[in-house]
Amino acid sequence: MKLGIVGLPNVGKSTLFNAITNAGAQSANYAFCTIEPNVGVVAVPDARLDALAEIYHPVKFTPATVEFVDIAGLVRGAAQGEGLGNKFLSHIREVDAIVHVVRCFENDDIIHVDGSVDAVRDMETINLELIFSDMEIVQRRIDKDTKLLKGDKSYQTDLNLMKRIMERLENGKSARLDDLSEEEEKILNEACLLSAKPVIYACNMSEEDYAAGLEQNQNYLKVKEKAAEEGAAVLPICAELEAQLADMDKEEKAMFLAELGVEQSGLDRLISACYSLLGLISYLTAGQPEVRAWTIQKGTKAPQAAGKIHSDFERGFIRAEVIAFDDFMQFKSMPAAKEKGLVRSEGKEYVMQDGDIVLFRFNV
């Protein structure tokens, strides 16, 4: 999973990126501090995997990972090349989802490119740049399809979809559509439109505002309302707080979060929200050689899930021996769970569930 962190300059993007990846991206109080995208790979926190590691004491421990890309601050006019905009927009095309950081804090010492803090205006500034960039691509596609249609009627579906998307873009709406046929969905995915990517708005608050309660922050409430209109997700976060957590060990972190009355760090909540947004789940493999989490799309069947490990597993799939994580933890032993009939033998049509512990049987 590759997530692009975007936003206007000085909204806390790089501070948040540094905190969640410990990658040390430069962070400073001026526009375009980040020019080339910084990349950090983060292990996905999974208490189930930790529990299995305590049982098996594996040689190798391999959690699922998320790649975060800190993309330079966009500005008004980016689609026309302002502020190296075209270069920055090209980086966004490569990600699976967008984490759009919106400034929801007041601080006279941190300049704002537009001179004042207005979360909804900032959201719209970025979104319009993505839309303007998409309009150019969609128009080229419409022109091309119109010419090709004269000799090949198979381009009609593509043309109809592009016209439908253009109408949305011209009205200032994103290219995200949820009523597409399988063929249309494939066309939209291949088009790599920026405004079609799933979005989470990360509302960056000050530590004081975060502690005082979300309902007190008017900018956060406005973002929440606007995101609901778009069908986008919202995540309240405090980049300053995440920066403090990044320097703590596991026990200190747990105590600090408990004092705040928070169960999970912002990173944990962000990753969970992105998994949900992209329809992802994890299945687990466990043994003394390795305990590992594998990320798949919700609805993936057993043979295709096996193919994530190795193509031979999918090609020669015989069956999957499956047990739910909670069932396994009753006995903490596969033989004992088998004796109780909790390990199931599943065939090619089995749809994998989040937290399944699996052993694939195959023959090539």
Disulfide bonds with the S-S distance in Angstrom:
none
